[in-house]
Amino acid sequence: MGLVTLALRASFLLLPETIQLPALLRRALPFVPAAVLTAIWAPELLLQKGVLYLSLHNERLLAGAAAIAVAWRWRLTFATIAAGLAALHLFDWLL
Protein backbone atom coordinates (compact mmCIF):
# COMPACT_ATOMS: atom_id res chain seq x y z
CA MET A 1 0.00 0.00 0.00
CA GLY A 2 2.82 2.37 0.84
CA LEU A 3 4.53 1.71 -2.50
CA VAL A 4 1.32 2.45 -4.39
CA THR A 5 0.91 5.74 -2.53
CA LEU A 6 4.55 6.66 -3.18
CA ALA A 7 4.22 5.81 -6.88
CA LEU A 8 1.08 7.92 -7.25
CA ARG A 9 2.63 10.93 -5.53
CA ALA A 10 5.95 10.64 -7.31
CA SER A 11 4.32 10.23 -10.73
CA PHE A 12 3.54 13.96 -10.90
CA LEU A 13 7.19 14.80 -10.26
CA LEU A 14 8.84 12.05 -12.26
CA LEU A 15 6.76 12.06 -15.44
CA PRO A 16 8.73 12.95 -18.56
CA GLU A 17 8.05 16.42 -19.93
CA THR A 18 6.61 14.91 -23.09
CA ILE A 19 3.64 13.60 -21.10
CA GLN A 20 1.14 16.35 -20.35
CA LEU A 21 -1.61 16.19 -17.74
CA PRO A 22 -5.11 16.60 -19.14
CA ALA A 23 -6.40 20.19 -19.09
CA LEU A 24 -9.27 19.28 -16.75
CA LEU A 25 -6.83 17.82 -14.20
CA ARG A 26 -4.53 20.85 -14.46
CA ARG A 27 -7.50 23.17 -13.81
CA ALA A 28 -8.69 21.07 -10.86
CA LEU A 29 -5.37 20.71 -9.02
CA PRO A 30 -5.35 24.22 -7.44
CA PHE A 31 -8.62 23.38 -5.64
CA VAL A 32 -7.33 20.19 -3.98
CA PRO A 33 -5.94 21.84 -0.80
CA ALA A 34 -9.19 23.68 -0.09
CA ALA A 35 -11.21 20.53 -0.70
CA VAL A 36 -9.01 18.45 1.60
CA LEU A 37 -9.10 21.03 4.40
CA THR A 38 -12.88 21.28 4.11
CA ALA A 39 -13.16 17.50 4.30
CA ILE A 40 -11.19 17.63 7.56
CA TRP A 41 -12.99 20.46 9.40
CA ALA A 42 -16.58 20.18 8.15
CA PRO A 43 -17.39 16.90 9.96
CA GLU A 44 -15.85 18.28 13.16
CA LEU A 45 -18.22 21.24 13.09
CA LEU A 46 -21.38 19.63 11.81
CA LEU A 47 -21.42 16.18 13.44
CA GLN A 48 -21.67 15.08 17.04
CA LYS A 49 -21.49 11.34 17.70
CA GLY A 50 -21.93 10.71 13.98
CA VAL A 51 -25.21 12.62 13.73
CA LEU A 52 -25.77 15.93 11.96
CA TYR A 53 -26.21 18.55 14.70
CA LEU A 54 -27.33 21.95 13.40
CA SER A 55 -28.32 23.86 16.48
CA LEU A 56 -27.50 27.01 18.39
CA HIS A 57 -26.33 24.67 21.18
CA ASN A 58 -23.54 23.29 18.97
CA GLU A 59 -20.52 25.22 20.30
CA ARG A 60 -18.23 23.89 17.56
CA LEU A 61 -20.53 25.18 14.85
CA LEU A 62 -20.81 28.60 16.50
CA ALA A 63 -17.03 28.82 16.98
CA GLY A 64 -16.51 27.80 13.37
CA ALA A 65 -18.87 30.54 12.21
CA ALA A 66 -16.92 33.06 14.30
CA ALA A 67 -13.62 31.85 12.82
CA ILE A 68 -15.02 32.02 9.29
CA ALA A 69 -16.20 35.59 9.92
CA VAL A 70 -12.73 36.62 11.17
CA ALA A 71 -11.04 34.89 8.21
CA TRP A 72 -13.39 36.63 5.78
CA ARG A 73 -12.93 40.05 7.37
CA TRP A 74 -9.18 40.15 8.09
CA ARG A 75 -7.69 37.22 6.11
CA LEU A 76 -5.08 36.55 8.81
CA THR A 77 -4.40 32.92 9.66
CA PHE A 78 -3.29 33.56 13.23
CA ALA A 79 -6.28 35.80 13.94
CA THR A 80 -8.62 33.15 12.53
CA ILE A 81 -7.15 30.40 14.71
CA ALA A 82 -7.11 32.60 17.82
CA ALA A 83 -10.70 33.77 17.27
CA GLY A 84 -11.90 30.22 16.65
CA LEU A 85 -10.24 28.89 19.79
CA ALA A 86 -11.45 31.80 21.91
CA ALA A 87 -14.99 31.41 20.58
CA LEU A 88 -14.92 27.66 21.19
CA HIS A 89 -13.92 28.13 24.83
CA LEU A 90 -16.44 30.93 25.30
CA PHE A 91 -19.33 28.97 23.80
CA ASP A 92 -18.31 25.83 25.69
CA TRP A 93 -18.41 27.84 28.91
CA LEU A 94 -21.71 29.57 28.07
CA LEU A 95 -23.56 26.53 26.78
C-alpha positions in Angstrom: 0.0 0.0 0.0 2.8 2.4 0.8 4.5 1.7 -2.5 1.3 2.4 -4.4 0.9 5.7 -2.5 4.6 6.7 -3.2 4.2 5.8 -6.9 1.1 7.9 -7.2 2.6 10.9 -5.5 6.0 10.6 -7.3 4.3 10.2 -10.7 3.5 14.0 -10.9 7.2 14.8 -10.3 8.8 12.0 -12.3 6.8 12.1 -15.4 8.7 13.0 -18.6 8.1 16.4 -19.9 6.6 14.9 -23.1 3.6 13.6 -21.1 1.1 16.3 -20.3 -1.6 16.2 -17.7 -5.1 16.6 -19.1 -6.4 20.2 -19.1 -9.3 19.3 -16.8 -6.8 17.8 -14.2 -4.5 20.9 -14.5 -7.5 23.2 -13.8 -8.7 21.1 -10.9 -5.4 20.7 -9.0 -5.3 24.2 -7.4 -8.6 23.4 -5.6 -7.3 20.2 -4.0 -5.9 21.8 -0.8 -9.2 23.7 -0.1 -11.2 20.5 -0.7 -9.0 18.5 1.6 -9.1 21.0 4.4 -12.9 21.3 4.1 -13.2 17.5 4.3 -11.2 17.6 7.6 -13.0 20.5 9.4 -16.6 20.2 8.2 -17.4 16.9 10.0 -15.9 18.3 13.2 -18.2 21.2 13.1 -21.4 19.6 11.8 -21.4 16.2 13.4 -21.7 15.1 17.0 -21.5 11.3 17.7 -21.9 10.7 14.0 -25.2 12.6 13.7 -25.8 15.9 12.0 -26.2 18.5 14.7 -27.3 21.9 13.4 -28.3 23.9 16.5 -27.5 27.0 18.4 -26.3 24.7 21.2 -23.5 23.3 19.0 -20.5 25.2 20.3 -18.2 23.9 17.6 -20.5 25.2 14.9 -20.8 28.6 16.5 -17.0 28.8 17.0 -16.5 27.8 13.4 -18.9 30.5 12.2 -16.9 33.1 14.3 -13.6 31.8 12.8 -15.0 32.0 9.3 -16.2 35.6 9.9 -12.7 36.6 11.2 -11.0 34.9 8.2 -13.4 36.6 5.8 -12.9 40.1 7.4 -9.2 40.2 8.1 -7.7 37.2 6.1 -5.1 36.6 8.8 -4.4 32.9 9.7 -3.3 33.6 13.2 -6.3 35.8 13.9 -8.6 33.1 12.5 -7.1 30.4 14.7 -7.1 32.6 17.8 -10.7 33.8 17.3 -11.9 30.2 16.6 -10.2 28.9 19.8 -11.4 31.8 21.9 -15.0 31.4 20.6 -14.9 27.7 21.2 -13.9 28.1 24.8 -16.4 30.9 25.3 -19.3 29.0 23.8 -18.3 25.8 25.7 -18.4 27.8 28.9 -21.7 29.6 28.1 -23.6 26.5 26.8 
